[in-house]
Each structure stands twice: as structure tokens, then as C-alpha cells.
Amino acid sequence: MDTEVQVTASGEQTTLSDRKRRAGQRIIMGIGGAGLTDDERRLIRTVRPAGFILFSRNVEEPAQVRELNRELHSLLPDRFPPLLSVDQEGGRVLRIKATRWPAMRVLGNIDRTQTTHQVACAMADELRAMGFNVNYAPCADVDSNPRNPVIGDRSFSRRPERVSAHVNAFARGLHSRGIIGCVKHFPGHGDTDVDSHKALPIVDKELGDLRETELVPFRHAVEAGIGLVMTSHVLFPALDEQYPATMSRRVLHGLLREELGYQGVVISDDLEMKAVRDRWPIHEVLDRATQATVDLFCIGRSFEHDLTLTMAAWESLIRIQEDDPGQHDRTTDAEHRLSALRERFLLSPPPPADLSVVGCGAFAALASELRRKGSGIA
């Protein structure tokens, strides 16, 4: 793969080198298999992404995952320690199937926040043993639509306050073990009847209704100091009739940052999902999302596009800085938020757990007991 990029050196406030660095530091990149290819290594050295996301296709066994994360870390400068991330929610969303943790609805049914905290600590120990420092969990969506094809038992409950309590307990558990937690999918994916992996969902609710249901867990998570917030590729006409949350300044800057007061890092849901990938060119998605104050862009769900989408995103993020003087401040703000996240979680991480904890007997017994206790619907 040719990773030579021709980008003009226009713009007055930063050098081309600065713009390239800042563009790379807004990308969370996926890779194709259980080990890196030479093309991937070259692209990583060129783009210098903020971090990586692993999926089931990247996983063979715990020691291999740890070595892969070690190599990914080694390819980037020490001053920019990478976010090494995974979706490890429990239930249907377990990229690494060591301990078979139950769906979060099981924990919501049991409704003991101490138990939820215990599970998060155990899950964090497994992830840290394999070299991860970010988990895209917990799911803060309220399961308010029984026809929802993508959330369902990924949500702790149909009750906003119960979701809030368990989201915060889970996030505290992750953070206490050195794993950055991420609430998703802002401002809520629970009342959709379309899967955003396949099409663009629309939630036609008034803002007052959103405040009373969907926003409740996110508000509590922000107040409790959550590490990351992930956007949804969902359209909320009451807030923005044209663009989904990921691309909407009214939703992210207006609602999340100004109304809820969130000052941390915002990461997009995967840009390869058809809710955005099939509707707008990547340059427009990135331009509008950066204006909306998205800091990081996840590009990793599938490998059908080879590495071209990652490269195209990097080039677009460079050109966006050149074309719009206002992007200088937005890009600088994103850089500062990411630096603060790294300083909070990555500069003095706890020592890695031993690989023997991954799928250990004690965790397996706990997961089995939880499924037995909480198998009903709350």
C-alpha cells in the first residue's frame, strides 16, 4: 500500500507537520487480523493515530492479544501513549470471549450496584492483563423501545434512574482498575427501531421527553467524571432535523457540552456504520463532526474498505484545518482534552494484571451465578 500523501502546506497558524500530527491524534484505528501487516505498520508510522480498537477478528488467545497491544504501543512515540481499546460490554458484545460475562440487563435485574462494580473490576483486570486501557462500556442507553434491534439487554434497564446507578457503578469499577470507561451512545440509542450499523435511525421525541429519559444516565455519568462519551449515529429532529448526533453541533456542543457541562473527550461511534457511511462523504462527516466538537473518530468496524478509509480520514482532517481558520481552535481544544485524558489515566497506570486472571475460575463462577440470579426482564 502506498502511504505517501500529498497535502499542500497552506494555512497560517500551524505548520504542515502540526496539522498532520493533530489529524492523526483524532483517529482510533482498526486493524485486519491477529497480527499486523507491513502495510498497517507503515500506515501507523505515517498517521500516528491516537489509538486502536480491536475486534473478535484480532483475537486468538490472551497472550497473543497482549503481544499485539504491546507492538501497537511500540509503533507510536512515548509522548503520545495510545488508547488501546475494545468493546467488552458483556452478553452479546464480548470481543474477547474469556469469561462469559452476562448482559448488563442481568446486572440491572439483580439491582445491586456493589455487584455491578465487582463485575466491572473483574472485567477491567482481564482487559488490563491483555494490555488494554479503554473499554467502550458501559452502555448508558435506556431500553425504552421493545422493538429496538440493537440495544435491548445491552441496557441495564428500562428505568432511567436504575440505568444511571449501574452506569456509574460500572464506570467507577473500570476507572479504579486503570481502564478508561466510555458511556454510549449519546444522547441515547434506546428508543430506536433501526440498527445504525445498517441505516440511519430517527428518534422523534421532544427535548423535554429526552431530558426525562434518555439524558438522565448521561447527565449522572458526566457529573461522576466519566472518561469518554461516545456519540450515536441517530437523528433527533427536535434537536437537528438534518444531521445525526455525531455530526450535530446542536446535540454535542449545545446539549452535551453546554447543558450537561461535559468537558472531556467525545469519540464518534464507528464511521464505517451505514447510518453515516452510506449517506455522506467522509470529508463532510469529519468536517461537521469536528465543528460539533467530536475529538476522536473511530474507524474500525469492518475491514472491507482495506486501509483506505483511515487514510482518507487522515487526509481530510489535515485539509479541514487548512480550509477553515476556525478549525485551529477546535483542533487545539481536542488536543488539550486528549492530553488531559492521558494525564488522568495513562501517565501512572497500575501494574498490569497477570494473564492468569483472564477467564479464571473465580470469574467464571461469578458470571454463572449472576446469570442464574438475574435472568428475568426488569
N, C-alpha and C positions, 0 to 999 in steps of 0.2 A: 504493500500500500504506500502510495506517495503522500507523505505528510508535510511536504513543503507548501507553505501558504503564502500567497501574495496579498499583502494588506498594505494599503497606502499609509504613509506616515503623516496624515493630516491631523488637525486638532492642535490647540494651543496650550491646554492646561496640563497635559501629561505627555510623556514620551510614548512611542510605539511599544517599547518594552513594558512600560507601566500598564498600558491598555491590554496587552497580551496576558500579563500576569493576572490582572484583575478579572479578565474574562475567564481564564482557567479556574480561578478561585470561586467561580459561581457554578461549577459543574460537578455533579455527582455522577460518576460514570459506571456503567455496567460492562462486564467482560463476557466472553463467549463460552468458556468451559472451565474445567477443573484446574487448568494451568494457563499461563499467559503465552500468547503467540508473540513472535518478533514484531509483527505489525502493532500489536497492542502496546508492547514496551516502547516502541518508537513514538506512538501517539501520546502515551502518558508522559514521556520526557518532553514532548513538544507542548502539549496543552497544560501540563501540571495542574490537574484538577484538584478541587477541594477535597475530594474523597471518592469512595467507591461503594457500590451496592452489589451484594452477592445474592444469587437466587439458587434454587434447587439444582439447576444445571451446573453450578460451580462447586457442588458439594459431593465428595465421595465418602470421606470419614473425617473425624475431628482433627487428627494430626495434619492431614492434607489442607484443611481449611486454615489452620493456624499458620502453616508454612506459606500459603497463598497470601494471607493478610500480611505476613512478615515481608514477603517480596514486594507487595504493593507499597507498603510503607517505605521500603528501601529505595524506591524509584523516585521519591519526592524529597525536596530539601527539608532538613531538620527543622527549619524555622517555620515550616508550614505542615505540621503533623496532620496526616489525612484523617478524615472522618471515615471509619471502616464500618459499614452499616449493613443492616439486614432487616427484613420484615419477619419478626418472630413474635407473633401475637398469641399463639395457642389455637387449638381447634383446626379449622381449615387452613389457616395461614401459619404454617410451620415450615420455613425453608430448610431448616436443619432438623431432621426427624430423629433426635436422640431421645430425650424424654418427651413422651407424647402428652404435652400439657393440654388440658381441656380448653374448649372455647371459653371466652370471657363471660358468656351468659351463665355458665356453670358457677362462676365466682359471684356473679350478681345474684343468682338464686340463693346461694348459701348466705350471702349478705353479711359477711364478717370481714371488715376491712383489714383486720390483722392477718387473715388468711390470704387475701389478695396481695398484701405487702410481702408475705412469706414467699408466695409464688414468684413475684417479681424479683426478689432477691436471689432465689434459686436459678431462675432463668438468666439473670444477669451474670451469675457466677459461671454458668455454662458458656455464655457468649464471650465473657472476658477471657476464659481459658482458651478460646479459639481465636483470640486476637481482635475481637470487635470492640468498638467503643460507642456505637449508636444502635439503638433499636427503634424502628418505626412503629412504636406502640407506646401507650395504649390507644385503642380506638375510642374516641370521645363522642361518637355519633349516638344519638338516642334512637332506638329501634321503634320509630313511630309509624311505620308503614309495613303491614304484614306481607305486602306484595313485593317488598324490596328484594331483588335478586342477588345483591352483593354484600349487604351488611348483616342483617339477621342476627345470628348468635355471636357474631363478632362484637356486638354491642353488649355492655354489661346489663342493660335493662331497657324497658320501655318508659321508665320513670326518670326524668332529668336529674333529680337530686340524688337518686341512687347511682346513676352513671357518674355524677360528679364525685361522690365519695370514693368510688372504686378507682376512677381515673387517677385521683390524687394519691391514693394508697399505692397504686401500681407504679406511678411515676416516682414517688419517694423511694420505693424499693430499688428501682433501677438506678437512680441517682446515688443512693447510699453505697452501691457497689461499683461506682465508676462508669456506668453506662448512661449515655445521654438518652432521655426519653423524648418521645415526639407524639403530641396529640394530633389526631387526624379525624375527619377530613373537613377543615374549616370552610364555611360556617355550619356544616352538617350534611351528611350523606344519608341520614337515616330515613328520610321521608321521600326517597326516590323510588320509582318503579322501573328504572332503566339502569343498566350497568354501564358506568362511564368508561370501562375498558372497551365497550362496543359502540356506544353512541353517547350523545350529549343529554344528560338528564335535566329536567326542569322541575324546580320546586316552587309552585305558585302559591306562596304563603305571604301574608302581610308581615311587615317588620315586627309588629307587636307580637305576633304569634311566634316568630323566630326567636325573639328575646325571651319568651316564656318557656320555650322548649329547647330548640337546637343550640342556642348560645349559652345556656346555663352551664354545661360542663366545661366549655372553653373559657368562660369567664372565671370559674373557680381554678382552672389549671393555670391561667395567666397569673392570678393572684398568688398561687402557690409556687410560682417560679419555674414553670416547665421549661425544658431546654430548647425544644424545637416545636414549631407549629407547621403542619403540612396542609396545603390548600386542597380544595376539591375542584374537579372539573365539572362543576354543576352550575347551571344557570338559575339565578334568583331574580325574577323580573321585578320584584318590589324594590330591589337594590340596583339592578343593572339589567336592562332589557336586551342588551346586545352581547355581552361577554360573560363567560363563566367566572367563578370566583378567582381562579388562578390569574386571569387577565384583567380583573376589575379593580381599579383604584378605589371605587366607592366601597367595595367589600373589604379589601385588605387594608388600605390606608385609612379609610373612613371608619370602618366598623372595628377591625381588629386592633389597629394601632391607636387611633384616636379615642374611640368609645371604650374599648376594653383595656387600653393602656399598655398593650404588648410592645416591648422594645427589643425583643430578641430576634433570633433568626427565623425567617419564614422560608420553607422549602416547598417547591411545587410537587404535586403528585407527578407520576411518570409522564413525560412529554410524548411517549410513544403510544399512549392510550388514545383510542379513536375519537373520544369526545373532543380532543383538540387537534390531534394529528391529521384527521380527515377533513377538517373544516378550515384551518388557517395555515398559511406557510409558516415555517419555523421562525423566520425573521419577525413576522408580525406577532406571533405568540410571545417571543422573548422581549420585543420592544414594549408591548403593552404590559407584560408581567413585571418588567423592571420598573416601569412607571407606577405600577400598583404596589411596589416595594417588596416583591419577591427577591430573596437574597441568593438562594441556591436552586438549581434546576436538576431534577433527577431524570437521567436518560439511561434507562437500563432494562425495561421490562422484557423486550424480546431482542433477538439477535438477527431478525430477518433483514434489517437495514444495514447489516455489517457495521462498520465504524463510521459510516458517512454522516449519520445524524449528529453524532458527537462532534465531528469536525465542523459540520455546518453550523452547529450551535456556537461553537467557539468563535468561528469567523464572524458570525452575526453579532455576538456580544462585543467583539472588538469594534466592528463598524458602527454599532449603536452608540458607542462612546464618541466616535468621531463625528457622527451626523447630528447629534443633539447635545449642545453645550450643557443642558440641564442634567444630562446623564452623569456628568462628572461628580456632582454632589451625591446623586443616588448610588453610584458605584462606590464612592468613598464611604458612604453610610453602610452599605452592605459589607464592605471590607472590615469596618470597625466592629460591626455586630458579630461577624465570624471570628474576629480576633478575640472578642470578649468571651465567646463561647469556648474557644480553645483554651483561653486562660482559666476559665472556670473549671473545665473538666479534664483537659489533656496535659497541662503542664506538670501536674503532680499526681498522676494516676495511681490507683492502688496497684500492688503487685498482681500479676496475672494469676488466676486460679489454676490449679493443676488440671490437666486433661482428664484425670480420673473422675472428676465431678460430672462430666458430660454423660448423661444417661445413666447415672449411678443408681443403685438400688433404692436409696432413700428417696430420691426424687421420683423414681418410678412408682414407689409405694404411695407417695403423697398425691401424685397425679391420679392414680387409680382410686384412691379414697375420695378425692374431690368429685370425680365423675359419678361415683356411687351416691354421694350426698346431694349433688346439685343437678340432677338430670332433668328436672321439670322445667316448665316455662313460667317465668315471673311476669 
